[in-house]
Amino acid sequence: MMNEEKNTEAIEIFSEVTLPLIPLRGIVGFPGIQLNVELARGFSLKAFTEAATSAEPRILLVAQKDLAVDEPTPADLFSVGILATIKHVVNLTVVFEGMARAKIREIFMNDGYMTATAVTKTDSQSFQKSPTMDALMREVKNHLLSIKDIHPTFTEEMRISAEAITTPGYLADFAAYLPA
């Protein structure tokens, strides 16, 4: 019988935040993943400016249900998004990094942009470490590497990031994030 070791480093932290919100079209954010988002809509720019000028530059990013909607209402957004930090800005493209999943409780308008109250939860990275889990993670990483040559947006940086992932949850989020 194989000796299976329990990873006990997981800590779950719940917190409630009220922050500016940017609706995302055609992209979904995940914790631990960086997103390049072009801010073309006025309300998105206002929300970004509010977040960027605060003491802690954090923001909520939530995917829209319908990409064709130019001015989304709360009903046009999914109920789960991410809490993200602002990493850097180049022209109107902002690089955000997902910190935690965020369950949206309430969305309201605030001076021409959306603000939301959400409950955030850090991802639990508790998993059963075993030879089987290691083999499955190696297989996913090998599949990711095999698409590198045929996937036009899979960069060398993404390959290095995939190789460095050590937990199944983050690897699944990384694989799910890859653009089609």
Secondary structure, 3 states (H helix, E strand, C coil): CCCCEECCCCCCCEEEEEEEEEEECCCCCCCCCEEEEECCCHHHHHHHHHHHCCCCCEEEEEEECCCCCCCCCHHHECCEEEEEEEEEEECCEEEEEEEEEEEEEEEEEECCEEEEEEEEECCCCCCEECHHHHHHHHHHHHHHHHCCCCCCCCCHHHHHHHHHCCCHHHHHHHHHHCCC
